[in-house]
């Protein structure tokens, strides 16, 4: 059985399976909006899933521009949407 990892996204508690990417853990929890576009405020989510498009960038533990499809969730991580 896979170990559960607790983390937060925009101040709300979430959990996922050890080894999951941030994007996968959030999508699996029903979160479909990871950020909004800068000028039009359009919702963005995971698009390519392999780190090429940068649509899924978030701030992880105060480090901006992290591609959530490439970074594994970690215990206690604080993840926030990026504008």
Backbone atoms as SQL, in Angstrom:
CREATE TABLE atoms (id INTEGER PRIMARY KEY, chain TEXT, resi INTEGER, resn TEXT, atom TEXT, x REAL, y REAL, z REAL);
INSERT INTO atoms VALUES
  (1, 'A', 1, 'UNK', 'N', 0.840, -1.187, 0.000),
  (2, 'A', 1, 'UNK', 'CA', 0.000, 0.000, 0.000),
  (3, 'A', 1, 'UNK', 'C', 0.883, 1.248, 0.000),
  (4, 'A', 2, 'UNK', 'N', 0.454, 2.244, -0.736),
  (5, 'A', 2, 'UNK', 'CA', 1.210, 3.477, -0.870),
  (6, 'A', 2, 'UNK', 'C', 0.952, 4.402, 0.327),
  (7, 'A', 3, 'UNK', 'N', 1.987, 5.059, 0.755),
  (8, 'A', 3, 'UNK', 'CA', 1.886, 5.996, 1.882),
  (9, 'A', 3, 'UNK', 'C', 1.174, 7.274, 1.443),
  (10, 'A', 4, 'UNK', 'N', 0.296, 7.809, 2.299),
  (11, 'A', 4, 'UNK', 'CA', -0.405, 9.058, 2.038),
  (12, 'A', 4, 'UNK', 'C', 0.449, 10.229, 2.507),
  (13, 'A', 5, 'UNK', 'N', 0.456, 11.299, 1.725),
  (14, 'A', 5, 'UNK', 'CA', 1.229, 12.497, 2.006),
  (15, 'A', 5, 'UNK', 'C', 0.235, 13.653, 2.167),
  (16, 'A', 6, 'UNK', 'N', 0.391, 14.451, 3.207),
  (17, 'A', 6, 'UNK', 'CA', -0.464, 15.619, 3.438),
  (18, 'A', 6, 'UNK', 'C', 0.260, 16.875, 2.973),
  (19, 'A', 7, 'UNK', 'N', -0.485, 17.766, 2.319),
  (20, 'A', 7, 'UNK', 'CA', 0.057, 19.038, 1.849),
  (21, 'A', 7, 'UNK', 'C', -1.092, 20.029, 1.778),
  (22, 'A', 8, 'UNK', 'N', -0.789, 21.291, 1.515),
  (23, 'A', 8, 'UNK', 'CA', -1.863, 22.273, 1.365),
  (24, 'A', 8, 'UNK', 'C', -1.775, 22.936, -0.003),
  (25, 'A', 9, 'UNK', 'N', -2.937, 23.340, -0.495),
  (26, 'A', 9, 'UNK', 'CA', -3.021, 24.089, -1.745),
  (27, 'A', 9, 'UNK', 'C', -3.937, 25.273, -1.489),
  (28, 'A', 10, 'UNK', 'N', -3.397, 26.466, -1.654),
  (29, 'A', 10, 'UNK', 'CA', -4.133, 27.699, -1.377),
  (30, 'A', 10, 'UNK', 'C', -4.755, 27.680, 0.014),
  (31, 'A', 11, 'UNK', 'N', -4.000, 27.145, 0.970),
  (32, 'A', 11, 'UNK', 'CA', -4.413, 27.148, 2.360),
  (33, 'A', 11, 'UNK', 'C', -5.355, 26.035, 2.776),
  (34, 'A', 12, 'UNK', 'N', -5.772, 25.191, 1.841),
  (35, 'A', 12, 'UNK', 'CA', -6.683, 24.089, 2.160),
  (36, 'A', 12, 'UNK', 'C', -5.899, 22.780, 2.217),
  (37, 'A', 13, 'UNK', 'N', -6.254, 21.893, 3.149),
  (38, 'A', 13, 'UNK', 'CA', -5.532, 20.625, 3.277),
  (39, 'A', 13, 'UNK', 'C', -5.906, 19.620, 2.184),
  (40, 'A', 14, 'UNK', 'N', -4.902, 18.918, 1.696),
  (41, 'A', 14, 'UNK', 'CA', -5.084, 17.863, 0.702),
  (42, 'A', 14, 'UNK', 'C', -4.157, 16.717, 1.059),
  (43, 'A', 15, 'UNK', 'N', -4.379, 15.595, 0.416),
  (44, 'A', 15, 'UNK', 'CA', -3.439, 14.483, 0.549),
  (45, 'A', 15, 'UNK', 'C', -3.353, 13.772, -0.791),
  (46, 'A', 16, 'UNK', 'N', -2.263, 13.053, -0.948),
  (47, 'A', 16, 'UNK', 'CA', -2.044, 12.287, -2.163),
  (48, 'A', 16, 'UNK', 'C', -1.165, 11.105, -1.851),
  (49, 'A', 17, 'UNK', 'N', -0.877, 10.338, -2.854),
  (50, 'A', 17, 'UNK', 'CA', -0.040, 9.157, -2.679),
  (51, 'A', 17, 'UNK', 'C', 1.424, 9.497, -2.901),
  (52, 'A', 18, 'UNK', 'N', 2.260, 8.914, -2.089),
  (53, 'A', 18, 'UNK', 'CA', 3.699, 9.091, -2.235),
  (54, 'A', 18, 'UNK', 'C', 4.097, 8.792, -3.678),
  (55, 'A', 19, 'UNK', 'N', 4.891, 9.674, -4.267),
  (56, 'A', 19, 'UNK', 'CA', 5.347, 9.499, -5.643),
  (57, 'A', 19, 'UNK', 'C', 4.501, 10.242, -6.669),
  (58, 'A', 20, 'UNK', 'N', 3.322, 10.736, -6.275),
  (59, 'A', 20, 'UNK', 'CA', 2.486, 11.488, -7.206),
  (60, 'A', 20, 'UNK', 'C', 3.054, 12.880, -7.423),
  (61, 'A', 21, 'UNK', 'N', 2.832, 13.401, -8.615),
  (62, 'A', 21, 'UNK', 'CA', 3.175, 14.800, -8.851),
  (63, 'A', 21, 'UNK', 'C', 2.133, 15.672, -8.168),
  (64, 'A', 22, 'UNK', 'N', 2.479, 16.915, -7.947),
  (65, 'A', 22, 'UNK', 'CA', 1.529, 17.857, -7.360),
  (66, 'A', 22, 'UNK', 'C', 0.279, 17.926, -8.223),
  (67, 'A', 23, 'UNK', 'N', 0.459, 18.060, -9.527),
  (68, 'A', 23, 'UNK', 'CA', -0.682, 18.165, -10.440),
  (69, 'A', 23, 'UNK', 'C', -1.568, 16.929, -10.355),
  (70, 'A', 24, 'UNK', 'N', -0.987, 15.748, -10.345),
  (71, 'A', 24, 'UNK', 'CA', -1.774, 14.520, -10.281),
  (72, 'A', 24, 'UNK', 'C', -2.540, 14.420, -8.972),
  (73, 'A', 25, 'UNK', 'N', -1.893, 14.767, -7.871),
  (74, 'A', 25, 'UNK', 'CA', -2.549, 14.701, -6.569),
  (75, 'A', 25, 'UNK', 'C', -3.722, 15.677, -6.508),
  (76, 'A', 26, 'UNK', 'N', -3.542, 16.881, -7.043),
  (77, 'A', 26, 'UNK', 'CA', -4.626, 17.865, -7.031),
  (78, 'A', 26, 'UNK', 'C', -5.761, 17.456, -7.959),
  (79, 'A', 27, 'UNK', 'N', -5.432, 17.011, -9.158),
  (80, 'A', 27, 'UNK', 'CA', -6.476, 16.558, -10.084),
  (81, 'A', 27, 'UNK', 'C', -7.252, 15.385, -9.510),
  (82, 'A', 28, 'UNK', 'N', -6.544, 14.473, -8.858),
  (83, 'A', 28, 'UNK', 'CA', -7.182, 13.315, -8.238),
  (84, 'A', 28, 'UNK', 'C', -8.110, 13.733, -7.095),
  (85, 'A', 29, 'UNK', 'N', -7.850, 14.914, -6.512),
  (86, 'A', 29, 'UNK', 'CA', -8.674, 15.436, -5.420),
  (87, 'A', 29, 'UNK', 'C', -9.794, 16.344, -5.922),
  (88, 'A', 30, 'UNK', 'N', -9.916, 16.483, -7.237),
  (89, 'A', 30, 'UNK', 'CA', -10.988, 17.285, -7.814),
  (90, 'A', 30, 'UNK', 'C', -10.633, 18.723, -8.134),
  (91, 'A', 31, 'UNK', 'N', -9.380, 19.111, -7.923),
  (92, 'A', 31, 'UNK', 'CA', -8.950, 20.484, -8.240),
  (93, 'A', 31, 'UNK', 'C', -8.630, 20.551, -9.727),
  (94, 'A', 32, 'UNK', 'N', -9.332, 21.411, -10.440),
  (95, 'A', 32, 'UNK', 'CA', -9.092, 21.524, -11.880),
  (96, 'A', 32, 'UNK', 'C', -8.451, 22.846, -12.266),
  (97, 'A', 33, 'UNK', 'N', -8.384, 23.793, -11.341),
  (98, 'A', 33, 'UNK', 'CA', -7.762, 25.081, -11.634),
  (99, 'A', 33, 'UNK', 'C', -6.519, 25.262, -10.775),
  (100, 'A', 34, 'UNK', 'N', -5.357, 25.334, -11.426),
  (101, 'A', 34, 'UNK', 'CA', -4.108, 25.514, -10.704),
  (102, 'A', 34, 'UNK', 'C', -3.689, 26.970, -10.626),
  (103, 'A', 35, 'UNK', 'N', -4.096, 27.768, -11.595),
  (104, 'A', 35, 'UNK', 'CA', -3.766, 29.193, -11.606),
  (105, 'A', 35, 'UNK', 'C', -4.680, 29.896, -12.589),
  (106, 'A', 36, 'UNK', 'N', -4.567, 31.228, -12.659),
  (107, 'A', 36, 'UNK', 'CA', -5.283, 32.029, -13.648),
  (108, 'A', 36, 'UNK', 'C', -4.261, 32.767, -14.504),
  (109, 'A', 37, 'UNK', 'N', -4.634, 33.044, -15.753),
  (110, 'A', 37, 'UNK', 'CA', -3.730, 33.788, -16.621),
  (111, 'A', 37, 'UNK', 'C', -3.582, 35.214, -16.116),
  (112, 'A', 38, 'UNK', 'N', -2.464, 35.811, -16.419),
  (113, 'A', 38, 'UNK', 'CA', -2.104, 37.120, -15.883),
  (114, 'A', 38, 'UNK', 'C', -3.031, 38.243, -16.336),
  (115, 'A', 39, 'UNK', 'N', -3.388, 38.297, -17.602),
  (116, 'A', 39, 'UNK', 'CA', -4.142, 39.433, -18.104),
  (117, 'A', 39, 'UNK', 'C', -5.647, 39.206, -18.170),
  (118, 'A', 40, 'UNK', 'N', -6.067, 38.054, -18.578),
  (119, 'A', 40, 'UNK', 'CA', -7.500, 37.790, -18.747),
  (120, 'A', 40, 'UNK', 'C', -8.135, 37.053, -17.570),
  (121, 'A', 41, 'UNK', 'N', -7.316, 36.517, -16.663),
  (122, 'A', 41, 'UNK', 'CA', -7.855, 35.797, -15.516),
  (123, 'A', 41, 'UNK', 'C', -8.510, 34.472, -15.876),
  (124, 'A', 42, 'UNK', 'N', -8.081, 33.882, -16.992),
  (125, 'A', 42, 'UNK', 'CA', -8.641, 32.595, -17.429),
  (126, 'A', 42, 'UNK', 'C', -8.037, 31.459, -16.608),
  (127, 'A', 43, 'UNK', 'N', -8.851, 30.484, -16.226),
  (128, 'A', 43, 'UNK', 'CA', -8.327, 29.352, -15.439),
  (129, 'A', 43, 'UNK', 'C', -7.405, 28.468, -16.268),
  (130, 'A', 44, 'UNK', 'N', -6.333, 27.993, -15.638),
  (131, 'A', 44, 'UNK', 'CA', -5.385, 27.089, -16.294),
  (132, 'A', 44, 'UNK', 'C', -5.234, 25.844, -15.433),
  (133, 'A', 45, 'UNK', 'N', -4.992, 24.754, -16.077),
  (134, 'A', 45, 'UNK', 'CA', -4.789, 23.487, -15.388),
  (135, 'A', 45, 'UNK', 'C', -3.627, 22.770, -16.044),
  (136, 'A', 46, 'UNK', 'N', -3.426, 21.541, -15.698),
  (137, 'A', 46, 'UNK', 'CA', -2.383, 20.745, -16.340),
  (138, 'A', 46, 'UNK', 'C', -2.772, 20.560, -17.809),
  (139, 'A', 47, 'UNK', 'N', -1.821, 20.750, -18.699),
  (140, 'A', 47, 'UNK', 'CA', -2.107, 20.638, -20.129),
  (141, 'A', 47, 'UNK', 'C', -1.285, 19.515, -20.745),
  (142, 'A', 48, 'UNK', 'N', 0.033, 19.656, -20.747),
  (143, 'A', 48, 'UNK', 'CA', 0.858, 18.643, -21.413),
  (144, 'A', 48, 'UNK', 'C', 1.255, 17.507, -20.469),
  (145, 'A', 49, 'UNK', 'N', 1.433, 17.822, -19.204),
  (146, 'A', 49, 'UNK', 'CA', 1.787, 16.790, -18.229),
  (147, 'A', 49, 'UNK', 'C', 3.237, 16.340, -18.264),
  (148, 'A', 50, 'UNK', 'N', 4.064, 16.997, -19.107),
  (149, 'A', 50, 'UNK', 'CA', 5.469, 16.592, -19.191),
  (150, 'A', 50, 'UNK', 'C', 6.430, 17.768, -19.036),
  (151, 'A', 51, 'UNK', 'N', 5.923, 18.900, -18.555),
  (152, 'A', 51, 'UNK', 'CA', 6.787, 20.029, -18.230),
  (153, 'A', 51, 'UNK', 'C', 7.174, 20.949, -19.358),
  (154, 'A', 52, 'UNK', 'N', 6.513, 20.845, -20.489),
  (155, 'A', 52, 'UNK', 'CA', 6.879, 21.690, -21.627),
  (156, 'A', 52, 'UNK', 'C', 6.073, 22.987, -21.677),
  (157, 'A', 53, 'UNK', 'N', 4.793, 22.934, -21.317),
  (158, 'A', 53, 'UNK', 'CA', 3.909, 24.075, -21.576),
  (159, 'A', 53, 'UNK', 'C', 3.877, 25.134, -20.472),
  (160, 'A', 54, 'UNK', 'N', 4.239, 24.834, -19.260),
  (161, 'A', 54, 'UNK', 'CA', 4.243, 25.770, -18.136),
  (162, 'A', 54, 'UNK', 'C', 2.851, 26.255, -17.733),
  (163, 'A', 55, 'UNK', 'N', 1.788, 25.590, -18.171),
  (164, 'A', 55, 'UNK', 'CA', 0.444, 25.983, -17.755),
  (165, 'A', 55, 'UNK', 'C', 0.177, 25.655, -16.296),
  (166, 'A', 56, 'UNK', 'N', 0.913, 24.734, -15.726),
  (167, 'A', 56, 'UNK', 'CA', 0.631, 24.245, -14.368),
  (168, 'A', 56, 'UNK', 'C', 1.565, 24.822, -13.312),
  (169, 'A', 57, 'UNK', 'N', 2.211, 25.962, -13.593),
  (170, 'A', 57, 'UNK', 'CA', 3.159, 26.504, -12.618),
  (171, 'A', 57, 'UNK', 'C', 2.452, 26.948, -11.345),
  (172, 'A', 58, 'UNK', 'N', 3.095, 26.663, -10.232),
  (173, 'A', 58, 'UNK', 'CA', 2.610, 27.026, -8.903),
  (174, 'A', 58, 'UNK', 'C', 3.812, 27.473, -8.074),
  (175, 'A', 59, 'UNK', 'N', 3.527, 27.994, -6.891),
  (176, 'A', 59, 'UNK', 'CA', 4.576, 28.323, -5.930),
  (177, 'A', 59, 'UNK', 'C', 4.593, 27.220, -4.885),
  (178, 'A', 60, 'UNK', 'N', 5.757, 26.625, -4.669),
  (179, 'A', 60, 'UNK', 'CA', 5.907, 25.525, -3.719),
  (180, 'A', 60, 'UNK', 'C', 6.877, 25.968, -2.628),
  (181, 'A', 61, 'UNK', 'N', 6.380, 26.023, -1.402),
  (182, 'A', 61, 'UNK', 'CA', 7.210, 26.438, -0.261),
  (183, 'A', 61, 'UNK', 'C', 7.958, 27.741, -0.556),
  (184, 'A', 62, 'UNK', 'N', 7.230, 28.718, -1.077),
  (185, 'A', 62, 'UNK', 'CA', 7.736, 30.059, -1.394),
  (186, 'A', 62, 'UNK', 'C', 8.705, 30.112, -2.574),
  (187, 'A', 63, 'UNK', 'N', 8.777, 29.062, -3.370),
  (188, 'A', 63, 'UNK', 'CA', 9.604, 29.055, -4.580),
  (189, 'A', 63, 'UNK', 'C', 8.653, 29.096, -5.780),
  (190, 'A', 64, 'UNK', 'N', 8.686, 30.204, -6.517),
  (191, 'A', 64, 'UNK', 'CA', 7.765, 30.414, -7.639),
  (192, 'A', 64, 'UNK', 'C', 8.177, 29.625, -8.883),
  (193, 'A', 65, 'UNK', 'N', 7.244, 29.558, -9.817),
  (194, 'A', 65, 'UNK', 'CA', 7.460, 28.986, -11.152),
  (195, 'A', 65, 'UNK', 'C', 7.832, 27.514, -11.141),
  (196, 'A', 66, 'UNK', 'N', 7.219, 26.751, -10.251),
  (197, 'A', 66, 'UNK', 'CA', 7.460, 25.309, -10.191),
  (198, 'A', 66, 'UNK', 'C', 6.403, 24.597, -11.024),
  (199, 'A', 67, 'UNK', 'N', 6.835, 23.746, -11.935),
  (200, 'A', 67, 'UNK', 'CA', 5.896, 23.008, -12.779),
  (201, 'A', 67, 'UNK', 'C', 5.324, 21.840, -11.975),
  (202, 'A', 68, 'UNK', 'N', 4.048, 21.956, -11.645),
  (203, 'A', 68, 'UNK', 'CA', 3.416, 20.982, -10.751),
  (204, 'A', 68, 'UNK', 'C', 3.323, 19.582, -11.350),
  (205, 'A', 69, 'UNK', 'N', 3.457, 19.467, -12.651),
  (206, 'A', 69, 'UNK', 'CA', 3.404, 18.140, -13.271),
  (207, 'A', 69, 'UNK', 'C', 4.723, 17.384, -13.119),
  (208, 'A', 70, 'UNK', 'N', 5.787, 18.100, -12.727),
  (209, 'A', 70, 'UNK', 'CA', 7.102, 17.467, -12.610),
  (210, 'A', 70, 'UNK', 'C', 7.562, 17.255, -11.176),
  (211, 'A', 71, 'UNK', 'N', 6.937, 17.937, -10.223),
  (212, 'A', 71, 'UNK', 'CA', 7.407, 17.886, -8.840),
  (213, 'A', 71, 'UNK', 'C', 6.523, 16.969, -8.014),
  (214, 'A', 72, 'UNK', 'N', 7.148, 16.036, -7.303),
  (215, 'A', 72, 'UNK', 'CA', 6.395, 15.133, -6.432),
  (216, 'A', 72, 'UNK', 'C', 5.924, 15.875, -5.196),
  (217, 'A', 73, 'UNK', 'N', 4.746, 15.492, -4.717),
  (218, 'A', 73, 'UNK', 'CA', 4.263, 16.081, -3.478),
  (219, 'A', 73, 'UNK', 'C', 5.184, 15.662, -2.344),
  (220, 'A', 74, 'UNK', 'N', 5.295, 16.530, -1.360),
  (221, 'A', 74, 'UNK', 'CA', 6.117, 16.228, -0.191),
  (222, 'A', 74, 'UNK', 'C', 5.313, 16.559, 1.061),
  (223, 'A', 75, 'UNK', 'N', 5.585, 15.838, 2.110),
  (224, 'A', 75, 'UNK', 'CA', 4.859, 16.002, 3.366),
  (225, 'A', 75, 'UNK', 'C', 4.949, 17.447, 3.855),
  (226, 'A', 76, 'UNK', 'N', 3.783, 18.054, 4.104),
  (227, 'A', 76, 'UNK', 'CA', 3.727, 19.401, 4.648),
  (228, 'A', 76, 'UNK', 'C', 3.974, 20.520, 3.658),
  (229, 'A', 77, 'UNK', 'N', 4.121, 20.206, 2.386),
  (230, 'A', 77, 'UNK', 'CA', 4.378, 21.247, 1.385),
  (231, 'A', 77, 'UNK', 'C', 3.241, 22.259, 1.352),
  (232, 'A', 78, 'UNK', 'N', 3.610, 23.521, 1.195),
  (233, 'A', 78, 'UNK', 'CA', 2.638, 24.595, 1.036),
  (234, 'A', 78, 'UNK', 'C', 2.676, 25.048, -0.419),
  (235, 'A', 79, 'UNK', 'N', 1.601, 24.777, -1.126),
  (236, 'A', 79, 'UNK', 'CA', 1.522, 25.056, -2.548),
  (237, 'A', 79, 'UNK', 'C', 0.443, 26.109, -2.758),
  (238, 'A', 80, 'UNK', 'N', 0.746, 27.114, -3.550),
  (239, 'A', 80, 'UNK', 'CA', -0.240, 28.161, -3.832),
  (240, 'A', 80, 'UNK', 'C', -0.286, 28.453, -5.323),
  (241, 'A', 81, 'UNK', 'N', -1.459, 28.906, -5.766),
  (242, 'A', 81, 'UNK', 'CA', -1.622, 29.303, -7.158),
  (243, 'A', 81, 'UNK', 'C', -0.721, 30.486, -7.455),
  (244, 'A', 82, 'UNK', 'N', -0.354, 30.591, -8.695),
  (245, 'A', 82, 'UNK', 'CA', 0.503, 31.681, -9.133),
  (246, 'A', 82, 'UNK', 'C', -0.269, 32.522, -10.137),
  (247, 'A', 83, 'UNK', 'N', -0.196, 33.826, -10.003),
  (248, 'A', 83, 'UNK', 'CA', -0.901, 34.722, -10.930),
  (249, 'A', 83, 'UNK', 'C', -0.004, 35.116, -12.069);
